[in-house]
Amino acid sequence: MKNKSLSGSVGRTARNLFDDVRLLQYLLNCVPVLRGGPTRELVVDGVCGPRTVRAIIVFQRALLGANCGRVDPSRRTFRALLAHDPYPPQPLPPSNGAGGTPW
């Protein structure tokens, strides 16, 4: 089974491809608040809006002490987010097209 991966960067000045943003939103939601996760769960809608960028920044500050607001494939922030995934071998369910999480 294919591991979860990004095909491009997500966040500030990034490609922000729909499936990549959805994956990142899901992963950020898996992070406990005390470890830098969002205080209010992100909607997994594939849109990299201000709340998603803010969640990236907060996580990076908690993890690195600094931030750039961008997550690149195979880099430290993305690897750290993957470590919080409770279901690593399972792919994200497909979007239902209505916005928000399909599950």
C-alpha positions as a Python dict, from the first residue, in 0.01 Angstrom:
ca = {
    (1, 'M'): (0, 0, 0),
    (2, 'K'): (127, 348, -85),
    (3, 'N'): (248, 563, 202),
    (4, 'K'): (107, 909, 248),
    (5, 'S'): (319, 1162, 60),
    (6, 'L'): (310, 1513, -79),
    (7, 'S'): (359, 1579, -448),
    (8, 'G'): (432, 1946, -380),
    (9, 'S'): (472, 2202, -105),
    (10, 'V'): (182, 2327, 108),
    (11, 'G'): (148, 2663, 283),
    (12, 'R'): (293, 3006, 212),
    (13, 'T'): (426, 3051, -143),
    (14, 'A'): (358, 2684, -219),
    (15, 'R'): (184, 2484, -493),
    (16, 'N'): (-102, 2393, -256),
    (17, 'L'): (-241, 2110, -465),
    (18, 'F'): (-583, 1993, -347),
    (19, 'D'): (-484, 1640, -236),
    (20, 'D'): (-164, 1765, -70),
    (21, 'V'): (-354, 2027, 130),
    (22, 'R'): (-614, 1770, 237),
    (23, 'L'): (-339, 1538, 358),
    (24, 'L'): (-167, 1816, 550),
    (25, 'Q'): (-495, 1928, 709),
    (26, 'Y'): (-563, 1571, 819),
    (27, 'L'): (-212, 1533, 962),
    (28, 'L'): (-229, 1865, 1147),
    (29, 'N'): (-557, 1750, 1302),
    (30, 'C'): (-376, 1438, 1432),
    (31, 'V'): (-132, 1649, 1636),
    (32, 'P'): (-234, 1708, 2000),
    (33, 'V'): (-284, 2074, 2089),
    (34, 'L'): (-3, 2059, 2346),
    (35, 'R'): (237, 1945, 2071),
    (36, 'G'): (140, 2226, 1831),
    (37, 'G'): (-183, 2094, 1681),
    (38, 'P'): (-474, 2323, 1597),
    (39, 'T'): (-696, 2428, 1887),
    (40, 'R'): (-999, 2393, 1662),
    (41, 'E'): (-997, 2106, 1415),
    (42, 'L'): (-928, 2210, 1057),
    (43, 'V'): (-1184, 2133, 790),
    (44, 'V'): (-1020, 1884, 554),
    (45, 'D'): (-1134, 2060, 237),
    (46, 'G'): (-816, 2091, 29),
    (47, 'V'): (-811, 2471, 56),
    (48, 'C'): (-496, 2622, 204),
    (49, 'G'): (-654, 2922, 371),
    (50, 'P'): (-542, 3133, 667),
    (51, 'R'): (-639, 2873, 930),
    (52, 'T'): (-433, 2603, 757),
    (53, 'V'): (-131, 2831, 719),
    (54, 'R'): (-166, 2938, 1084),
    (55, 'A'): (-180, 2572, 1193),
    (56, 'I'): (141, 2502, 998),
    (57, 'I'): (312, 2799, 1167),
    (58, 'V'): (201, 2697, 1516),
    (59, 'F'): (318, 2338, 1460),
    (60, 'Q'): (653, 2453, 1323),
    (61, 'R'): (705, 2686, 1620),
    (62, 'A'): (630, 2402, 1862),
    (63, 'L'): (858, 2165, 1670),
    (64, 'L'): (1143, 2390, 1557),
    (65, 'G'): (1111, 2710, 1754),
    (66, 'A'): (1090, 2895, 1421),
    (67, 'N'): (866, 2874, 1118),
    (68, 'C'): (835, 2946, 749),
    (69, 'G'): (467, 2856, 710),
    (70, 'R'): (543, 2603, 440),
    (71, 'V'): (569, 2223, 440),
    (72, 'D'): (785, 2060, 175),
    (73, 'P'): (778, 1692, 76),
    (74, 'S'): (1021, 1472, 268),
    (75, 'R'): (1144, 1759, 486),
    (76, 'R'): (1151, 1781, 866),
    (77, 'T'): (805, 1932, 921),
    (78, 'F'): (635, 1676, 698),
    (79, 'R'): (819, 1383, 859),
    (80, 'A'): (721, 1515, 1204),
    (81, 'L'): (355, 1537, 1099),
    (82, 'L'): (362, 1182, 961),
    (83, 'A'): (482, 1061, 1302),
    (84, 'H'): (146, 1173, 1450),
    (85, 'D'): (-64, 977, 1196),
    (86, 'P'): (-254, 705, 1387),
    (87, 'Y'): (-320, 513, 1063),
    (88, 'P'): (-2, 543, 855),
    (89, 'P'): (-69, 265, 601),
    (90, 'Q'): (-424, 379, 524),
    (91, 'P'): (-476, 635, 247),
    (92, 'L'): (-699, 934, 302),
    (93, 'P'): (-1054, 867, 187),
    (94, 'P'): (-1142, 1050, -135),
    (95, 'S'): (-1312, 1387, -105),
    (96, 'N'): (-1688, 1384, -135),
    (97, 'G'): (-1673, 1708, -334),
    (98, 'A'): (-1888, 1896, -82),
    (99, 'G'): (-1596, 2033, 117),
    (100, 'G'): (-1502, 1911, 460),
    (101, 'T'): (-1410, 1562, 568),
    (102, 'P'): (-1594, 1278, 394),
    (103, 'W'): (-1579, 1049, 695),
}
